[in-house]
Amino acid sequence: MKANTITTVLQSSPRKGDKYLLFVLEQYQRTHNTDAVDLDDVVKWALDELKLDVEPISREQLLKRKLARAMGNEYITDPQKREVRKFHPVRRTEDGRTWTVWAPLTTADPGHMRMSLQQHRQYILGNCRQHKLVFDSYNDNNKFQAKLPGFDYNFNPDLEELALPTEYPNERPGDEEN
């Protein structure tokens, strides 16, 4: 059987590629009569049983992806002992071209950092919005007719709690020896 190369589908349109991959997932679920899946199992099945083949990405694409991941995962400890991301991205679009500019935290100009922090905040907001949609949909449609309690999306109390010390002296305040 000839291998089905899905690279052209995946590269032609992210949406079309996603739909095709979801079709593959549904075929796996039907074949194995399961809802919950381990993606390692789905990939092995798709390669073996459906004879799917994916062309490798270019060396440039691979290196760019790995560099972005490495930069996003690089942390430093600032003079106040806070562990923070070292590099901060700003996504830019101009004349139909989209690219990302990365700058180190301590040398990024204020405009870059303002935009990076705003884009990161928009990402967090998008996640909260999606979380709320999933929450509402589950409460309205789950087969158990369960109603989960709501979530508070004000993270300020959580941030204040996370800022509290994690190490405490052995003695209670006022019990110190004079």
Secondary structure in CASP SS format (residue, H / E / C, confidence):
PFRMAT SS
TARGET T0000
AUTHOR 0000-0000-0000
METHOD secondary structure of the structure
MODEL  1
M C 1.00
K C 1.00
A C 1.00
N E 1.00
T E 1.00
I C 1.00
T H 1.00
T H 1.00
V H 1.00
L H 1.00
Q H 1.00
S H 1.00
S C 1.00
P H 1.00
R H 1.00
K H 1.00
G H 1.00
D H 1.00
K H 1.00
Y H 1.00
L H 1.00
L H 1.00
F H 1.00
V H 1.00
L H 1.00
E H 1.00
Q H 1.00
Y H 1.00
Q H 1.00
R H 1.00
T H 1.00
H H 1.00
N C 1.00
T C 1.00
D C 1.00
A C 1.00
V C 1.00
D C 1.00
L H 1.00
D H 1.00
D H 1.00
V H 1.00
V H 1.00
K H 1.00
W H 1.00
A H 1.00
L H 1.00
D H 1.00
E H 1.00
L C 1.00
K C 1.00
L E 1.00
D E 1.00
V C 1.00
E C 1.00
P C 1.00
I C 1.00
S C 1.00
R H 1.00
E H 1.00
Q H 1.00
L H 1.00
L H 1.00
K H 1.00
R H 1.00
K H 1.00
L H 1.00
A H 1.00
R H 1.00
A H 1.00
M H 1.00
G H 1.00
N C 1.00
E C 1.00
Y E 1.00
I E 1.00
T E 1.00
D C 1.00
P C 1.00
Q C 1.00
K C 1.00
R C 1.00
E E 1.00
V E 1.00
R E 1.00
K C 1.00
F E 1.00
H E 1.00
P E 1.00
V E 1.00
R E 1.00
R E 1.00
T E 1.00
E E 1.00
D C 1.00
G C 1.00
R E 1.00
T E 1.00
W E 1.00
T E 1.00
V E 1.00
W E 1.00
A E 1.00
P E 1.00
L C 1.00
T C 1.00
T C 1.00
A C 1.00
D C 1.00
P H 1.00
G H 1.00
H H 1.00
M H 1.00
R H 1.00
M H 1.00
S H 1.00
L H 1.00
Q H 1.00
Q H 1.00
H H 1.00
R H 1.00
Q H 1.00
Y H 1.00
I H 1.00
L H 1.00
G H 1.00
N H 1.00
C H 1.00
R H 1.00
Q H 1.00
H H 1.00
K H 1.00
L H 1.00
V H 1.00
F H 1.00
D H 1.00
S H 1.00
Y H 1.00
N H 1.00
D H 1.00
N H 1.00
N C 1.00
K C 1.00
F C 1.00
Q C 1.00
A C 1.00
K C 1.00
L C 1.00
P C 1.00
G C 1.00
F C 1.00
D C 1.00
Y C 1.00
N C 1.00
F C 1.00
N H 1.00
P H 1.00
D H 1.00
L H 1.00
E H 1.00
E H 1.00
L H 1.00
A C 1.00
L C 1.00
P C 1.00
T C 1.00
E C 1.00
Y C 1.00
P C 1.00
N C 1.00
E C 1.00
R C 1.00
P C 1.00
G C 1.00
D C 1.00
E C 1.00
E C 1.00
N C 1.00
END
